[in-house]
Amino acid sequence: MKARNDQHPPDETLSARLDGELTKRRQQAIDTHLADCVSCRQRYEQLADLRQGIQRLGGVQAPERIWQAIRPAAPVRQSRRVTWWMLPAAAALAAALAWLGFSWLGHPPAPGGNGQEASPRAALQAVQQAEIEYVRAIDTLAAAWRGNTKFHDPGLRREVEQSLAVIDGAVKKLRRQLRDRPRDIESRQQLLALYQRKVDLLSELVLAGDE
Amino acid sequence: MTVADRNDEKRLIRAAASGDEQALRSLYDTHCHRAYALALRLTRSEADAEEAVQDAFLRAFRALGGFRAEARFSTWFFRIVVNRCHDLLARRQKQRQRETDLDEQLLPSRDHGQDPLAAPRLQAALEQLPVGYREVLLLHDMLGLDHREIARTLGIRRGTSKSQLHKARARMREIMSQ
């Protein structure tokens, strides 16, 4: 569309010029006209001021009380929620903690025991039994996480698998140490902490995908 | 929005959809001021704007699981804000009608958006615009949405968004020149 220099473009055209929406040729024609026509230049400047004025209207701050009203009703995840997959995992964890408690305190697990300090061999057996229970709990959690289709992101999956592999490597090392020194309390505490870390990590993942 | 920004937004939405409070708060912080500014201009009342924004966030948070990641959150969310404002305005109109039927002298005056930031002439001119023009003008010039986003937000064509924007500015200039 040709804009002759003696034609005054309507506001809509000037507005489109302001946003750079006109073709190059049209824009040149309008600019030539604006250079010559005081009244059109004035209208153009008024439109530009108007655009700035509207932009400034966006500078308001939402009051904090809006979030305070939203927060109690927002669908925030609870830190621990009992669901179907937790039951076998929880049972296995309880058993693991019982066995580890025995190995630390030195009491025999069998009913009717005489309360004497457990032998290194019995303590090692307790740790091994606790490990079996822990591994059972971890397997349940890992199966619940890996089976969750909500975790589509391969990057996230890889990150989690790497974190789990690091924990597994440390567990393996500690188990070797404990085979040589079954009464090493520090190594047992580290082992428990590692198992717990793995359980926590998997629990968070399953909870995140279970919503 | 860059690809990295888009990926960050996707991650944030995924976390928020799983109920991560920090992610929900982060989404709120990113969009609350613009949403409030929009609601304030559309409803012309601080109380209504707060109600609209609060309601819009709760609706959005509860529906995050079904949010399509290929769309921008802001486009989807502003649509909810605009719809909530429409609902509130309709409700207010009904209330006003009821009040008019009663004795107006006995009723307290309503809050019509005492906004210290708004230039009175600009606000008055905005109020005289047809609703469709006002929405496009605010989404474009105040919130910085492009015509594609406005078209998605308001459910109109891109060409309509452009044409309404230019008509809205022309009308505003005319009103303010009077």
Interface residues (C-beta under 8 A of the other chain):
Chain A: P10 D11 E12 T13 S15 A16 L18 D19 E21 R43 Q46 L47 L50 R51 G53 I54 Q55 R56 L57 G58 G59 V60 Q61 A62 P63 R65 I66 W67 A69 I70 A73 A74 P75 V76 R77 Q78 K150 D153 A208 G209 E211
Chain B: R14 A17 S18 G19 D20 E21 L24 R25 Y28 C32 H33 R34 A35 Y36 A37 L40 R41 E50 V53 Q54 F57 L58 F61 R62 G65 D115 L117 A118 A119 L122 L137 L138 D141 M142 L143 G144 K162 S163 L165 H166 K167 R169 A170 M172 R173 E174 M176 S177
